[in-house]
Amino acid sequence: MSASLPVAARVDLRRQPIEEVLERVEQALHARLERHTLVRKRRSLGGRTERGTWVRIERRGFERIGPQGWNGTEAAAVLQGVAMPEWYQGVAWRERGEPVMWRADELELLASPSVAKGALVLEDPGLPDAWWEALNASLGALADQQTPRIATPDTVTITQEQVTQTLGEVFPGIADTRIERWTPAHADLTWANVMGPEFSIIDWEDWGMAPRGLDAATLWGNALAVPALAHRVRQERQTDLESRDGKLMSLFFLSKIVGPHAYEEDPLLAPARKEAERLVAELQL
């Protein structure tokens, strides 16, 4: 993206008036949103419609929208063999006078809720074996797809240069940060974006090509406060996480926890430091 693009003012949708946005979405999709089901997050909204579907709405600044556009959820509708809600329709518009885009997507309403309300988990959700089997099948099918899209984890396009810079700043002992294999990834595979007990993956707006192991590392890293769950993720996704790329992606995730902005009360911090030490030692062999 060009550095000259204007930066959108930060807005927290949990606190901003949103009725005008909701009404615009209802008119465009010809569906009434059930206000009592509304879920408000910092930059996205979601809720059921009267016809039994789900609508996700997101606000994103121009500086966070790359040349490939911003239709990841729609583009993901063609993926085969991946457990995900069916996409029905979408609408996008520019906020008048601001370097900001809005997008709303109407999707299948899933029976199971998110495994966690936030990205990480603090207790074992007790997922059945069938859940793990479906996770493996979906990630395997996703890796077999082809796409020109590039993943945008945390709304930032992932590149070799970004990986090298991030790892170099936090883990200077890693001399070789070269990624060998890139595969399609969800790019935001947190516990809030996987459903259970019936497995499915939601929120596909940032998917695309990424270093092998990004999704597995994200799910594993967000489980570190629950050792048994983190171990299960490592066991199920061993092929990805034990690869050299997977170890680099694990450190890439851990860099956000143990780096210069480490938060001492973060429940992930202590196990993240331990795992980072292990991974750095293994990569230096």
N, C-alpha and C positions, 0 to 999 in steps of 0.2 A: 504493500500500500504506500501511496505517496505520503511523505511527511508533511506535505502542505495541506492535507485534508483538515478541516476544522474539527475540533473535538467537542462532542456533545456534552452538555451539562449533565452531571450525575443526578439521577432521579431515583428515589426509593419508592417503588409502587406499593409498598406496604403502608405508606403514609400519604401518598398523593391522591387527589380526587381522580377517580377512574370511571365514573358513570358515563361520561361522554365517549370514552373508548369502548366500553361495553355496548353501548347503544349502536355505535358505528359497526361493530362486529356483528351484532344481531341483524342489522339491516342488510349487511353484505352477504351473510351466510343464510339469511332467512330462517333463523333459529333463535329461540328465546333461551337465554342463560338463566339457570336457577340460582339466584343470588345467594341462597343459604349454603350452597356447595362450594362457593368461591374460595380458592386457595391463592393467597397473595404472597409473592416472594419479592425480593429486591428489584429484579428486572423482568419478572414474568408473572402471568396470572393464569389460572386454570379453573374450569368449572363444568358441571354437567349441563346439558341442554334438555329441554322438555321432550325431545324425541329420543332420549337415551343415548346420546353421544357425548364426547368430551371435547372441549375447545381449549387450546393452549394459545396464549397471547404473549408476545414478547416485544420489548422495546430495545433497539440496538442502535448505537451511534455509527455514523459513516466510517469512523476510524476503525471500527470492529467488523466491517464488512469488506471482504476481499474481492478481487476481480471475478472469482467464481460465483459471486452472488450470495444469496442468503435464503436458500430454499432447501436446506438439508432434509427437513422432515418430508417434504414432497418428493425429493430425489430418492429417499430411502424406500419409497413405496415399491420400487422395482426389485428390491433385494429378495432373493429366494432362500428358503430354508432357515430364516431367522425369525424367532418368536418375537413379534412386535404388533402393536395395534394397527389395524388397517387405516390407511389415510383416505379421507373422503373428498375434502376440498380445502382451499386456503385463500386468503386475501392479504395483500400487503399495501401499505401506503406510506407516504412521507408526511412527517409532522410539519405542518405549515410553518415556514420561516426558520426551521431548525435542521441541523445536520443529523436527523434522526429518522429511522425507519421503524414502522410497526409491522408485525406479521401475526396473523391468526390462522391456526390450522384446526380443522374439525376431524376428529379421529374416533375410532372404535372405543367404546367405554369398556374397560377391562374389569373382570370380576374381582381379581386380587388387588390389594393395595400395595404401595411401595413397601419394600422390606424395612426401610427406615425413613423417618421424616427428614433427616439430613444426610449429608454425604457419608458420614461415618456411623459405625455402630458401637455401642457401649455394652451390649450383652448379646449372647448368641441367639439368633432368631430361630434356631432349631429347624433349619430347612431340610426337607425330605430328600432322599437320594434322587428321586425323579427330578427335582429342581436342578441338581448339579448335572445330571445327564442332559437336561435341556439347555443349560448354560453352555456346556461343552459343544453340543450339537450346533447351537446358534453361533458361537464364536468360530467354530470350524467352518461353518457355511459362509460366514461373513468374510473370513480370510480368503475364501476361494472366489470372491466376487472381483470384478474389475470396475474401476472408476477413475475418472480424471480429477475427482475432487481431492483436495488436501485437507486433512483434519485441522480443526481449530480449537484445541483444548483451551478452556478458559477464554474462549473467543479470540485466541491469538493463533495465527497460522504456524504450525509446527514445521521447522526446517532443521537441516543439519547444523546450520550456523547457530540457531537458537539453542539446540541441545548442547553443542560444544561450549557456548558461552556460559550457559547455566551451570553445567557440570564443572567447568573450569573455575567458576567463582566460588562454588561451595565445596567441591572436592578436587582441589588442585593436584592431588596425588595421582589422578587418572590421566595418563598421558595420551591414550588413544580413545577418542570418543566417537570414532567413525561408526555409523550405522550401516550394517550389511544388508538388511532386508526390510523393505517397507510393505505393509499389507493394509487392507481396509480395516478401519477401527471405528468404534462408536465415539471414542474420544472424551466421554464423560461418564464412564461406567462406574458410578458411585452406587451406594446402597439405596439412595433415593430414586435411582433410575432403573432399578430392577424390581420386578413385582414378585410377590410370593404369598401363599405357597405355590400358586400356579405361575410358572416362570414366564416372564416377558420383559422386553427392554423398551423403555420409553425415552422421549426427548432426543431425537436424532438430528437436531439442527446443526451439530458441529462434526458430523462424521466425515470420514475421508481417509486417504492414505496417511499412514503414520508408521513410526518405527515398530517393528514386531515387539509385542509384549506390552504395549502401552495400556490396553484395556485390562489385562491381567494384573499389571502393576498397580493400576488405580484401584481396582477392587481389593487387592491384597493390602495395599497401604492403608486404605480406609477401614481395614479390619484389625489393625495392629493392637488396638486396645482390648481385643478379645483373642488371646493367643490361639485357642482351639480353632476359631473361625479362620484366622490368618493361616494357620497350618493347613486347614482344609483347602483353602484357595491355592496355596502353593502345591498341594498334592494334586488337585484337579488340573491346574494349569502349569504343571511342572515343565512341560516341553517348552513353553514360551518363557517362563520365568528363569529357567536354568540356562537358557541360551545367552550368549554374550549381549545381544541386543536387549533381551529381557532384563538382564542385570543393569544395563545402562538406563533403561526406562524405570526400573525400580528406584535407582538413585535420582533420576529426574523427578519422580514423584516426591521422594523423601527430601529433596532440596527445598521444597516449599515449607517443610516442617522444621528441619534442622538448620536452615540457612540463616541469614542475617536478621530475619524477622521472626525468629523462633519465639514462641509464647510458652513460658515456663509452666503454665497451668494446662497446656494442651495435653489431653490424655494420650495422644499419639507420640508425644515428644520422646519420652524415655525409650520405648521400644523402637522408635524410628532411629534414634542415635545408635542403638545396639545393632540394628540391621544394616545401617549405613556403614558402620565399621566392618562388619562381615563382608559386605559386598565390595567395598573398596579393596580389602585384602585379597579377595578372590580375583578381582580384575587386575591386580598387580602381579599375580603369579605368572 
